Amino acid sequence: MRQTDQDLLAEFVASRSERAFCVLVERNIDHAHSVACHITGDAEIARDVVQQVFARLASEAPTIPRRIPLQAWLHTKARSQAIDAVRSEQARRDRESRYADHTQMSANQDDEPSWENLRPVLDEAIDQLKPMDRQTIVLRFYRSLSHADVGRELRISPNTARVRVQRALDKLRRVLARKGITTTTAALTAILPAHAVSPAPSSLCASVAQSAYAAALGPAIATTGVVTPLSLTLFTMVKIKTTVIVATLIGMISLGVWQQRRIGALKEENRLLLHQASDEGAAGIELKRTGSRLETIEREAANDLSTSLADLRTEVGYEVPRSKIEAYLKDRQRSAMALIAAGLASGDQSLLREAAERFPDDAHVQFVVVAHDLFPDRRREWIARLKASDPDNALASYLMAAEMIGAGEIETGIGELRMAARQNGFEDYATQSMLAVEELYLAADRSPLMAKWQSSYGLALPHLSALRELANNVKTIRDEEAGSELAGELTALGAAMGNQMSQGAGNRLLLNEAIGIKIEQSFLGDLPPDSTSPYGDLTVGEAVEELNAQLQRVEEATSAWDPSKLTESQAMGFIDRTRLLGEQEAVAWLKAQTN
């Protein structure tokens, strides 16, 4: 029987099988090369990207969650590596201009867009699909498999595979529509086979497999292999740069940022445990532990943030003088984005309410109204507006589910959960808010570095609390329905919500990812370890083990680098990559830079 990619990956992880790794490279290299070519538009850069992607596959194979299809993982890594390659080739202003051009597509296009219009946004759109839909698109159009072969790879029938391909294409069409590309599934079915695949040069497969495999086995074995020109290129790409370390500025700011993040997360955990803990049982014990950790970290923060930091905050703190806010609003004609920026930066909710009154049909405004609960008596009305404005946004459906279930409308709320599980988007408008606030800080004469850091890590994320509350309520309902068919469905729906935050479109920030993992764990943790999980072939025990490992990687990512030793360009690059690719990818880039 033909081994699937997951089988080959498991064999490579277990025995470091060179045969298994070479087969994986052979099967997937055209896919990775195609993504790289779409984004870079340069064969030589694409060649380097492919090398780096499979080097990461070899080194990170043991940590790839089995509940995430390999093709979906490869697509995400190839896209992020290609974007980084393009960015490294250009000056900062040129880079930003290029990506702006890529994302600003005209909405007045024919139903059959040209490949040149589709190419720059295709892989970003595919990356926004859920992992299973991403895998289906990759197998059918990047690997050029027949429906029968797709079925064999996914262990489903050819007819089921055909239906799944059509559904994935329809979801891709909807994502493209949000980016201004109007098309049909029929048009995508015609254009993708003709253009999606850019076959890798015949010589590339062997050299990639050999150098990536050798590098994964370590220096002792790698030095015995043949060093190809391509693998030498990897070393020459590393440039040693002499820069001035702005330790005083970045160190104190970033230290405060990370302490604030840790304190905020623990305070939220503390609040939720207080709500849950009614006795001195396990919840009460965990509450004491959380409170103790919170006190310790707050003491550390008080010690670390010295008088010099206090002076710095006084001089260039988060607060913007009201006169500068008013000048900014006047210059921007009190637009929706300007009012949002001013309201978020100043904490003045009257500015956010003005945005709601003047721009009630703006989706970003609608989300801010709901997230900050500006009109409690009309909350459901504003969530409904957000759902209508952004119909593929699962977060809007989850917020409506929270509202319904909180009001005792259980059946309607579960219907919203079912809808959310089918939606691909998870838009919290965090990136848009960060950019808007950064623009205000720049207008208020903040330095570019200060504007980026403050706009990113001064941003409140109140909707995360609502999602945690929703997860707790759904789990309570599930436990009350123990043994019923509904209980099994609620386990799957709760785990799906967590998975959208930890692996899907909602995991751009490490805090989102950590909360998503916690939600998944809460729905699986008290089930029999040998029972079937919602993740295909994995048992509950195997899924929980993966989630524990993923959470550990998130925790390591927040403490694996020293903020005080960042250069100004590294600090700004970290923020840019967080917004574009997600915080996990930004941390990986930063670790490579600082190492």
LOPA-887432 format. One record per residue (C-alpha): residue in one letter; x, y, z. Coordinates in steps of 0.05 Angstrom, whole numbers, plus 5000, padded with zeros to 4 digits. Layout:
residues N
[atom "a" [X Y Z]]
...
***
This chain:
residues 595
[atom "m" [5000 5000 5000]]
[atom "r" [5026 5069 4982]]
[atom "q" [5049 5108 5042]]
[atom "t" [5017 5176 5055]]
[atom "d" [5058 5237 5070]]
[atom "q" [5039 5230 5144]]
[atom "d" [5064 5158 5144]]
[atom "l" [5130 5180 5113]]
[atom "l" [5138 5237 5162]]
[atom "a" [5126 5190 5220]]
[atom "e" [5178 5142 5192]]
[atom "f" [5229 5198 5185]]
[atom "v" [5216 5222 5256]]
[atom "a" [5222 5152 5284]]
[atom "s" [5284 5128 5247]]
[atom "r" [5312 5188 5209]]
[atom "s" [5300 5148 5146]]
[atom "e" [5334 5180 5087]]
[atom "r" [5288 5143 5039]]
[atom "a" [5226 5171 5073]]
[atom "f" [5253 5241 5072]]
[atom "c" [5274 5237 4999]]
[atom "v" [5204 5213 4979]]
[atom "l" [5173 5271 5018]]
[atom "v" [5217 5320 4982]]
[atom "e" [5202 5289 4914]]
[atom "r" [5127 5292 4926]]
[atom "n" [5124 5362 4953]]
[atom "i" [5180 5401 4920]]
[atom "d" [5138 5426 4862]]
[atom "h" [5087 5452 4912]]
[atom "a" [5139 5490 4952]]
[atom "h" [5174 5515 4889]]
[atom "s" [5107 5540 4861]]
[atom "v" [5090 5579 4923]]
[atom "a" [5160 5610 4923]]
[atom "c" [5155 5629 4849]]
[atom "h" [5086 5660 4858]]
[atom "i" [5111 5706 4913]]
[atom "t" [5182 5721 4893]]
[atom "g" [5175 5721 4817]]
[atom "d" [5248 5702 4815]]
[atom "a" [5274 5631 4800]]
[atom "e" [5339 5639 4839]]
[atom "i" [5306 5667 4901]]
[atom "a" [5253 5612 4896]]
[atom "r" [5308 5560 4893]]
[atom "d" [5337 5586 4959]]
[atom "v" [5268 5588 4990]]
[atom "v" [5256 5515 4973]]
[atom "q" [5323 5496 5005]]
[atom "q" [5304 5533 5069]]
[atom "v" [5234 5503 5072]]
[atom "f" [5258 5431 5069]]
[atom "a" [5315 5446 5116]]
[atom "r" [5261 5469 5165]]
[atom "l" [5220 5406 5151]]
[atom "a" [5280 5362 5168]]
[atom "s" [5296 5399 5232]]
[atom "e" [5225 5412 5256]]
[atom "a" [5193 5346 5236]]
[atom "p" [5187 5320 5307]]
[atom "t" [5148 5382 5328]]
[atom "i" [5097 5384 5271]]
[atom "p" [5029 5367 5302]]
[atom "r" [4999 5305 5271]]
[atom "r" [4931 5338 5271]]
[atom "i" [4957 5388 5220]]
[atom "p" [4964 5360 5149]]
[atom "l" [5036 5364 5123]]
[atom "q" [5015 5399 5059]]
[atom "a" [4982 5454 5099]]
[atom "w" [5045 5462 5142]]
[atom "l" [5090 5465 5081]]
[atom "h" [5046 5517 5046]]
[atom "t" [5049 5563 5107]]
[atom "k" [5125 5555 5115]]
[atom "a" [5139 5564 5040]]
[atom "r" [5097 5627 5038]]
[atom "s" [5129 5658 5100]]
[atom "q" [5199 5639 5077]]
[atom "a" [5186 5669 5008]]
[atom "i" [5158 5734 5038]]
[atom "d" [5220 5740 5082]]
[atom "a" [5265 5729 5021]]
[atom "v" [5230 5785 4983]]
[atom "r" [5234 5831 5042]]
[atom "s" [5307 5819 5052]]
[atom "e" [5322 5840 4981]]
[atom "q" [5291 5909 4985]]
[atom "a" [5296 5973 5025]]
[atom "r" [5241 5980 5078]]
[atom "r" [5201 6031 5039]]
[atom "d" [5205 5992 4974]]
[atom "r" [5184 5928 5010]]
[atom "e" [5122 5960 5040]]
[atom "s" [5103 5990 4973]]
[atom "r" [5109 5922 4939]]
[atom "y" [5064 5887 4988]]
[atom "a" [5014 5944 4985]]
[atom "d" [5011 5935 4910]]
[atom "h" [5000 5861 4919]]
[atom "t" [4940 5869 4964]]
[atom "q" [4905 5928 4931]]
[atom "m" [4866 5893 4876]]
[atom "s" [4809 5926 4840]]
[atom "a" [4740 5899 4856]]
[atom "n" [4717 5913 4785]]
[atom "q" [4747 5851 4753]]
[atom "d" [4717 5799 4707]]
[atom "d" [4693 5732 4734]]
[atom "e" [4756 5702 4703]]
[atom "p" [4815 5743 4731]]
[atom "s" [4881 5740 4695]]
[atom "w" [4935 5698 4726]]
[atom "e" [4978 5760 4737]]
[atom "n" [4922 5789 4781]]
[atom "l" [4911 5724 4818]]
[atom "r" [4984 5704 4828]]
[atom "p" [5004 5755 4882]]
[atom "v" [4945 5739 4928]]
[atom "l" [4932 5665 4914]]
[atom "d" [4978 5635 4966]]
[atom "e" [4959 5684 5019]]
[atom "a" [4886 5666 5006]]
[atom "i" [4901 5591 5009]]
[atom "d" [4939 5602 5074]]
[atom "q" [4875 5631 5105]]
[atom "l" [4837 5567 5093]]
[atom "k" [4829 5515 5147]]
[atom "p" [4885 5462 5146]]
[atom "m" [4841 5408 5115]]
[atom "d" [4817 5454 5059]]
[atom "r" [4888 5478 5048]]
[atom "q" [4911 5406 5042]]
[atom "t" [4856 5389 4993]]
[atom "i" [4874 5448 4947]]
[atom "v" [4948 5430 4950]]
[atom "l" [4937 5356 4933]]
[atom "r" [4890 5371 4875]]
[atom "f" [4924 5431 4842]]
[atom "y" [4996 5435 4867]]
[atom "r" [5009 5360 4868]]
[atom "s" [4963 5350 4807]]
[atom "l" [4930 5288 4837]]
[atom "s" [4866 5258 4809]]
[atom "h" [4805 5255 4853]]
[atom "a" [4819 5182 4864]]
[atom "d" [4891 5197 4886]]
[atom "v" [4866 5254 4931]]
[atom "g" [4818 5204 4962]]
[atom "r" [4873 5154 4975]]
[atom "e" [4917 5207 5007]]
[atom "l" [4860 5231 5052]]
[atom "r" [4833 5159 5062]]
[atom "i" [4765 5177 5033]]
[atom "s" [4727 5154 4971]]
[atom "p" [4739 5188 4903]]
[atom "n" [4668 5217 4904]]
[atom "t" [4678 5246 4973]]
[atom "a" [4745 5274 4950]]
[atom "r" [4710 5307 4891]]
[atom "v" [4659 5340 4937]]
[atom "r" [4714 5362 4985]]
[atom "v" [4753 5394 4928]]
[atom "q" [4692 5433 4905]]
[atom "r" [4678 5457 4975]]
[atom "a" [4750 5479 4985]]
[atom "l" [4748 5517 4919]]
[atom "d" [4684 5552 4940]]
[atom "k" [4716 5573 5006]]
[atom "l" [4778 5597 4967]]
[atom "r" [4732 5637 4921]]
[atom "r" [4701 5672 4982]]
[atom "v" [4769 5689 5011]]
[atom "l" [4791 5718 4944]]
[atom "a" [4727 5759 4941]]
[atom "r" [4746 5792 5006]]
[atom "k" [4812 5811 4973]]
[atom "g" [4777 5843 4914]]
[atom "i" [4785 5784 4865]]
[atom "t" [4716 5765 4838]]
[atom "t" [4714 5696 4807]]
[atom "t" [4676 5630 4805]]
[atom "t" [4694 5559 4825]]
[atom "a" [4690 5540 4752]]
[atom "a" [4741 5594 4734]]
[atom "l" [4787 5571 4790]]
[atom "t" [4781 5499 4767]]
[atom "a" [4805 5522 4698]]
[atom "i" [4860 5570 4718]]
[atom "l" [4894 5533 4775]]
[atom "p" [4915 5470 4736]]
[atom "a" [4944 5515 4682]]
[atom "h" [4984 5562 4726]]
[atom "a" [4988 5540 4799]]
[atom "v" [5047 5492 4791]]
[atom "s" [5116 5518 4773]]
[atom "p" [5156 5453 4768]]
[atom "a" [5222 5454 4805]]
[atom "p" [5285 5444 4764]]
[atom "s" [5303 5371 4758]]
[atom "s" [5369 5380 4794]]
[atom "l" [5337 5415 4853]]
[atom "c" [5303 5355 4885]]
[atom "a" [5366 5314 4897]]
[atom "s" [5407 5372 4923]]
[atom "v" [5352 5396 4970]]
[atom "a" [5339 5327 4998]]
[atom "q" [5414 5313 5008]]
[atom "s" [5433 5379 5041]]
[atom "a" [5370 5386 5084]]
[atom "y" [5375 5313 5107]]
[atom "a" [5449 5321 5123]]
[atom "a" [5438 5386 5161]]
[atom "a" [5383 5353 5203]]
[atom "l" [5430 5297 5225]]
[atom "g" [5480 5347 5254]]
[atom "p" [5551 5369 5240]]
[atom "a" [5584 5301 5250]]
[atom "i" [5545 5269 5194]]
[atom "a" [5534 5330 5151]]
[atom "t" [5609 5341 5141]]
[atom "t" [5616 5273 5110]]
[atom "g" [5567 5288 5055]]
[atom "v" [5577 5324 4989]]
[atom "v" [5570 5400 4996]]
[atom "t" [5529 5423 4937]]
[atom "p" [5532 5494 4907]]
[atom "l" [5461 5504 4933]]
[atom "s" [5478 5487 5005]]
[atom "l" [5538 5533 5001]]
[atom "t" [5489 5588 4981]]
[atom "l" [5455 5580 5048]]
[atom "f" [5519 5599 5084]]
[atom "t" [5533 5659 5038]]
[atom "m" [5463 5685 5051]]
[atom "v" [5482 5699 5124]]
[atom "k" [5511 5769 5127]]
[atom "i" [5546 5796 5189]]
[atom "k" [5522 5867 5202]]
[atom "t" [5553 5916 5250]]
[atom "t" [5498 5958 5281]]
[atom "v" [5489 6002 5343]]
[atom "i" [5450 5966 5397]]
[atom "v" [5397 6012 5426]]
[atom "a" [5396 5974 5491]]
[atom "t" [5370 6031 5535]]
[atom "l" [5309 6044 5491]]
[atom "i" [5290 5975 5466]]
[atom "g" [5310 5938 5529]]
[atom "m" [5267 5979 5576]]
[atom "i" [5208 5984 5529]]
[atom "s" [5207 5910 5511]]
[atom "l" [5218 5888 5583]]
[atom "g" [5157 5928 5603]]
[atom "v" [5118 5900 5544]]
[atom "w" [5132 5827 5561]]
[atom "q" [5119 5838 5635]]
[atom "q" [5053 5872 5618]]
[atom "r" [5034 5814 5573]]
[atom "r" [5050 5762 5626]]
[atom "i" [5014 5801 5680]]
[atom "g" [4953 5812 5635]]
[atom "a" [4949 5738 5617]]
[atom "l" [4954 5716 5690]]
[atom "k" [4904 5768 5713]]
[atom "e" [4855 5741 5662]]
[atom "e" [4869 5670 5684]]
[atom "n" [4860 5691 5757]]
[atom "r" [4793 5724 5742]]
[atom "l" [4766 5663 5706]]
[atom "l" [4789 5616 5761]]
[atom "l" [4756 5661 5813]]
[atom "h" [4692 5654 5774]]
[atom "q" [4699 5578 5771]]
[atom "a" [4728 5561 5840]]
[atom "s" [4672 5549 5890]]
[atom "d" [4711 5505 5938]]
[atom "e" [4781 5485 5957]]
[atom "g" [4785 5431 5904]]
[atom "a" [4830 5429 5843]]
[atom "a" [4805 5495 5818]]
[atom "g" [4818 5528 5885]]
[atom "i" [4889 5501 5887]]
[atom "e" [4903 5524 5816]]
[atom "l" [4875 5592 5835]]
[atom "k" [4925 5598 5891]]
[atom "r" [4982 5578 5845]]
[atom "t" [4961 5629 5792]]
[atom "g" [4955 5683 5845]]
[atom "s" [5024 5667 5870]]
[atom "r" [5054 5669 5801]]
[atom "l" [5019 5736 5788]]
[atom "e" [5047 5766 5852]]
[atom "t" [5117 5741 5836]]
[atom "i" [5116 5769 5765]]
[atom "e" [5088 5836 5789]]
[atom "r" [5144 5840 5841]]
[atom "e" [5195 5824 5786]]
[atom "a" [5164 5878 5742]]
[atom "a" [5168 5929 5798]]
[atom "n" [5241 5913 5808]]
[atom "d" [5259 5910 5735]]
[atom "l" [5224 5973 5713]]
[atom "s" [5271 6021 5747]]
[atom "t" [5269 6096 5756]]
[atom "s" [5301 6106 5688]]
[atom "l" [5243 6069 5655]]
[atom "a" [5194 6112 5694]]
[atom "d" [5230 6173 5668]]
[atom "l" [5227 6145 5598]]
[atom "r" [5153 6133 5603]]
[atom "t" [5142 6203 5628]]
[atom "e" [5181 6230 5569]]
[atom "v" [5153 6185 5515]]
[atom "g" [5096 6147 5548]]
[atom "y" [5036 6115 5516]]
[atom "e" [4992 6176 5529]]
[atom "v" [4985 6226 5472]]
[atom "p" [4969 6299 5488]]
[atom "r" [4897 6316 5472]]
[atom "s" [4919 6374 5428]]
[atom "k" [4958 6326 5383]]
[atom "i" [4899 6277 5380]]
[atom "e" [4853 6333 5358]]
[atom "a" [4903 6357 5306]]
[atom "y" [4909 6286 5280]]
[atom "l" [4833 6278 5276]]
[atom "k" [4826 6344 5240]]
[atom "d" [4880 6325 5190]]
[atom "r" [4847 6257 5177]]
[atom "q" [4777 6290 5173]]
[atom "r" [4754 6247 5232]]
[atom "s" [4752 6185 5188]]
[atom "a" [4732 6117 5217]]
[atom "m" [4804 6093 5224]]
[atom "a" [4826 6159 5255]]
[atom "l" [4771 6157 5307]]
[atom "i" [4788 6084 5323]]
[atom "a" [4862 6101 5330]]
[atom "a" [4848 6161 5374]]
[atom "g" [4799 6123 5418]]
[atom "l" [4844 6062 5427]]
[atom "a" [4907 6103 5440]]
[atom "s" [4874 6150 5490]]
[atom "g" [4823 6104 5522]]
[atom "d" [4770 6156 5508]]
[atom "q" [4708 6115 5491]]
[atom "s" [4670 6177 5468]]
[atom "l" [4715 6177 5406]]
[atom "l" [4697 6104 5393]]
[atom "r" [4623 6120 5401]]
[atom "e" [4631 6177 5352]]
[atom "a" [4660 6127 5303]]
[atom "a" [4599 6081 5315]]
[atom "e" [4550 6138 5303]]
[atom "r" [4584 6164 5240]]
[atom "f" [4605 6098 5209]]
[atom "p" [4556 6044 5233]]
[atom "d" [4566 6002 5170]]
[atom "d" [4642 5996 5177]]
[atom "a" [4662 5925 5198]]
[atom "h" [4723 5949 5238]]
[atom "v" [4680 5999 5275]]
[atom "q" [4628 5945 5288]]
[atom "f" [4680 5899 5318]]
[atom "v" [4708 5953 5363]]
[atom "v" [4638 5968 5388]]
[atom "v" [4626 5895 5405]]
[atom "a" [4696 5881 5434]]
[atom "h" [4694 5942 5480]]
[atom "d" [4620 5933 5495]]
[atom "l" [4605 6006 5480]]
[atom "f" [4529 5995 5477]]
[atom "p" [4512 5938 5525]]
[atom "d" [4437 5942 5513]]
[atom "r" [4447 5938 5437]]
[atom "r" [4504 5888 5437]]
[atom "r" [4467 5834 5399]]
[atom "e" [4447 5884 5345]]
[atom "w" [4520 5904 5334]]
[atom "i" [4543 5832 5330]]
[atom "a" [4489 5819 5278]]
[atom "r" [4515 5879 5238]]
[atom "l" [4586 5851 5242]]
[atom "k" [4562 5783 5218]]
[atom "a" [4527 5815 5159]]
[atom "s" [4588 5858 5141]]
[atom "d" [4638 5800 5147]]
[atom "p" [4598 5736 5133]]
[atom "d" [4658 5689 5133]]
[atom "n" [4686 5714 5200]]
[atom "a" [4681 5658 5251]]
[atom "l" [4698 5705 5308]]
[atom "a" [4633 5743 5296]]
[atom "s" [4594 5678 5301]]
[atom "y" [4630 5659 5365]]
[atom "l" [4613 5726 5396]]
[atom "m" [4540 5716 5377]]
[atom "a" [4543 5645 5406]]
[atom "a" [4571 5674 5471]]
[atom "e" [4514 5725 5472]]
[atom "m" [4460 5673 5459]]
[atom "i" [4486 5620 5508]]
[atom "g" [4498 5673 5561]]
[atom "a" [4425 5693 5554]]
[atom "g" [4401 5621 5561]]
[atom "e" [4385 5612 5486]]
[atom "i" [4425 5547 5483]]
[atom "e" [4398 5517 5418]]
[atom "t" [4408 5582 5379]]
[atom "g" [4477 5591 5408]]
[atom "i" [4498 5520 5388]]
[atom "g" [4474 5537 5318]]
[atom "e" [4522 5596 5317]]
[atom "l" [4578 5548 5339]]
[atom "r" [4562 5502 5281]]
[atom "m" [4564 5561 5233]]
[atom "a" [4631 5585 5261]]
[atom "a" [4661 5516 5251]]
[atom "r" [4646 5522 5176]]
[atom "q" [4675 5592 5168]]
[atom "n" [4747 5604 5147]]
[atom "g" [4759 5675 5172]]
[atom "f" [4778 5695 5243]]
[atom "e" [4786 5770 5238]]
[atom "d" [4798 5809 5302]]
[atom "y" [4823 5872 5265]]
[atom "a" [4884 5873 5310]]
[atom "t" [4932 5887 5253]]
[atom "q" [4888 5943 5226]]
[atom "s" [4882 5974 5295]]
[atom "m" [4958 5970 5306]]
[atom "l" [4971 6005 5239]]
[atom "a" [4920 6059 5255]]
[atom "v" [4948 6073 5324]]
[atom "e" [5019 6072 5297]]
[atom "e" [4999 6126 5247]]
[atom "l" [4972 6168 5304]]
[atom "y" [5036 6160 5345]]
[atom "l" [5078 6180 5285]]
[atom "a" [5035 6242 5275]]
[atom "a" [5046 6257 5349]]
[atom "d" [5122 6257 5337]]
[atom "r" [5138 6188 5365]]
[atom "s" [5199 6156 5334]]
[atom "p" [5184 6100 5284]]
[atom "l" [5209 6048 5334]]
[atom "m" [5167 6074 5392]]
[atom "a" [5106 6080 5347]]
[atom "k" [5111 6007 5325]]
[atom "w" [5123 5978 5394]]
[atom "q" [5071 6020 5431]]
[atom "s" [5017 6009 5379]]
[atom "s" [5029 5934 5379]]
[atom "y" [5037 5918 5453]]
[atom "g" [4992 5972 5481]]
[atom "l" [4932 5943 5444]]
[atom "a" [4877 5912 5488]]
[atom "l" [4845 5847 5464]]
[atom "p" [4780 5844 5506]]
[atom "h" [4747 5793 5460]]
[atom "l" [4794 5739 5484]]
[atom "s" [4759 5740 5552]]
[atom "a" [4692 5730 5517]]
[atom "l" [4719 5669 5480]]
[atom "r" [4745 5639 5545]]
[atom "e" [4677 5650 5578]]
[atom "l" [4642 5618 5517]]
[atom "a" [4688 5557 5521]]
[atom "n" [4672 5549 5595]]
[atom "n" [4597 5554 5583]]
[atom "v" [4598 5504 5525]]
[atom "k" [4639 5455 5566]]
[atom "t" [4588 5461 5623]]
[atom "i" [4531 5445 5575]]
[atom "r" [4571 5386 5546]]
[atom "d" [4583 5358 5616]]
[atom "e" [4509 5363 5632]]
[atom "e" [4494 5325 5567]]
[atom "a" [4547 5271 5582]]
[atom "g" [4536 5207 5542]]
[atom "s" [4490 5239 5490]]
[atom "e" [4504 5253 5417]]
[atom "l" [4501 5327 5431]]
[atom "a" [4558 5320 5482]]
[atom "g" [4603 5290 5427]]
[atom "e" [4585 5346 5379]]
[atom "l" [4599 5400 5432]]
[atom "t" [4668 5369 5444]]
[atom "a" [4683 5375 5370]]
[atom "l" [4655 5446 5365]]
[atom "g" [4694 5469 5427]]
[atom "a" [4758 5438 5403]]
[atom "a" [4747 5470 5334]]
[atom "m" [4741 5539 5366]]
[atom "g" [4807 5529 5402]]
[atom "n" [4839 5501 5340]]
[atom "q" [4820 5562 5299]]
[atom "m" [4858 5604 5350]]
[atom "s" [4917 5558 5358]]
[atom "q" [4928 5535 5286]]
[atom "g" [4880 5571 5240]]
[atom "a" [4868 5643 5220]]
[atom "g" [4864 5667 5293]]
[atom "n" [4935 5649 5316]]
[atom "r" [4974 5711 5294]]
[atom "l" [4992 5729 5366]]
[atom "l" [5023 5681 5415]]
[atom "l" [4971 5700 5467]]
[atom "n" [4915 5679 5420]]
[atom "e" [4951 5614 5405]]
[atom "a" [4961 5599 5480]]
[atom "i" [4887 5612 5496]]
[atom "g" [4866 5569 5436]]
[atom "i" [4909 5511 5461]]
[atom "k" [4880 5519 5531]]
[atom "i" [4810 5515 5502]]
[atom "e" [4827 5452 5463]]
[atom "q" [4857 5421 5525]]
[atom "s" [4796 5438 5567]]
[atom "f" [4751 5399 5519]]
[atom "l" [4797 5338 5512]]
[atom "g" [4830 5335 5580]]
[atom "d" [4777 5296 5618]]
[atom "l" [4761 5247 5562]]
[atom "p" [4788 5175 5562]]
[atom "p" [4859 5178 5532]]
[atom "d" [4846 5119 5485]]
[atom "s" [4781 5148 5457]]
[atom "t" [4777 5180 5388]]
[atom "s" [4793 5254 5384]]
[atom "p" [4761 5304 5336]]
[atom "y" [4827 5303 5297]]
[atom "g" [4820 5244 5250]]
[atom "d" [4864 5185 5268]]
[atom "l" [4891 5214 5334]]
[atom "t" [4868 5188 5401]]
[atom "v" [4851 5238 5455]]
[atom "g" [4916 5220 5491]]
[atom "e" [4957 5233 5429]]
[atom "a" [4921 5299 5415]]
[atom "v" [4931 5323 5487]]
[atom "e" [5005 5305 5483]]
[atom "e" [5012 5347 5420]]
[atom "l" [4976 5405 5452]]
[atom "n" [5021 5402 5513]]
[atom "a" [5083 5404 5467]]
[atom "q" [5054 5462 5427]]
[atom "l" [5039 5502 5490]]
[atom "q" [5110 5490 5514]]
[atom "r" [5137 5517 5447]]
[atom "v" [5093 5579 5456]]
[atom "e" [5121 5590 5526]]
[atom "e" [5192 5580 5501]]
[atom "a" [5180 5629 5444]]
[atom "t" [5164 5685 5493]]
[atom "s" [5229 5676 5531]]
[atom "a" [5279 5650 5480]]
[atom "w" [5311 5717 5463]]
[atom "d" [5338 5777 5500]]
[atom "p" [5300 5841 5482]]
[atom "s" [5356 5885 5509]]
[atom "k" [5403 5861 5454]]
[atom "l" [5360 5877 5394]]
[atom "t" [5382 5928 5344]]
[atom "e" [5332 5979 5321]]
[atom "s" [5323 5945 5253]]
[atom "q" [5312 5877 5288]]
[atom "a" [5260 5907 5334]]
[atom "m" [5222 5939 5277]]
[atom "g" [5230 5877 5233]]
[atom "f" [5200 5835 5289]]
[atom "i" [5138 5878 5292]]
[atom "d" [5130 5879 5216]]
[atom "r" [5135 5803 5213]]
[atom "t" [5087 5794 5270]]
[atom "r" [5035 5834 5233]]
[atom "l" [5047 5801 5166]]
[atom "l" [5063 5728 5184]]
[atom "g" [5045 5720 5257]]
[atom "e" [5084 5725 5322]]
[atom "q" [5109 5653 5321]]
[atom "e" [5143 5663 5254]]
[atom "a" [5169 5731 5277]]
[atom "v" [5201 5699 5338]]
[atom "a" [5233 5644 5295]]
[atom "w" [5262 5698 5250]]
[atom "l" [5287 5738 5310]]
[atom "k" [5320 5677 5341]]
[atom "a" [5356 5664 5276]]
[atom "q" [5378 5737 5274]]
[atom "t" [5402 5741 5346]]
[atom "n" [5436 5672 5346]]
***
